[in-house]
Amino acid sequence: MGADLEKVLIPADELQAKIASLAAQISTDYSGRNLLLVGVLKGAVMVMADLARALDIPVEMDWMAVSSYGSGTKSSGVVRTILDLKTDITDRHVLLVEDIVDSGLTLAWLISNLRSRNPASLEVCALLRKPEAARIDVYVKYVGFNIPNEFVIGYGLDYAEKYRNLPFVGTLAPHVYGGGREQHGNNRD
Ligand code: PRP
């Protein structure tokens, strides 16, 4: 692992501290409301698990899995649903939980998809956002960290399905992935 990792970008304790502060804000904002957390598999597993446990309001949890169409390394913005919600979100307060907003194309599609189901409210919590990689402007109410446009792994984020289990966010050594900056392409179909 050591040789593949370039550096630790966000240590585990900083991730947990940020999640605690996001959770405090979300708990206040949704006090007295019945909140549904929607996690986007697979990357959001870690942030969903830790965020949910840090909230002091009752919540329900559901999951979606999506995949970008198209080959190559760039997000196409054309998304297909691999796993849909079991919950009917009509008139529900929904908080979409993402590990990372990179180009923003996946999130834009998800928001449009979920909005069409007429939730009472829909907001987004993303642990990481790469402002320099944005290809579409998407409003994210709860952002953990804005990060540089580097290939990041750990805490849910993978390279070729590996490294998701790291407790911190790190950058991958360029020799492992060939040096491009694009985050995706190895696990998209
Ligand atoms: C990641 C991440 C977001 C999306 C962001 O998922 O979890 O859903 O990419 O990229 P974008 O802003 O450029 O659209 P990925 O497709 O890598 O799947 P995974 O969560 O299963 O790793």
Residues whose N, C-alpha, C, O or C-beta is under 5 A from the ligand:
A	BS01	PRP	V40 L41 K42 G43 V66 S75 D99 I100 V101 D102 S103 G104 L105 T106 L107 G156
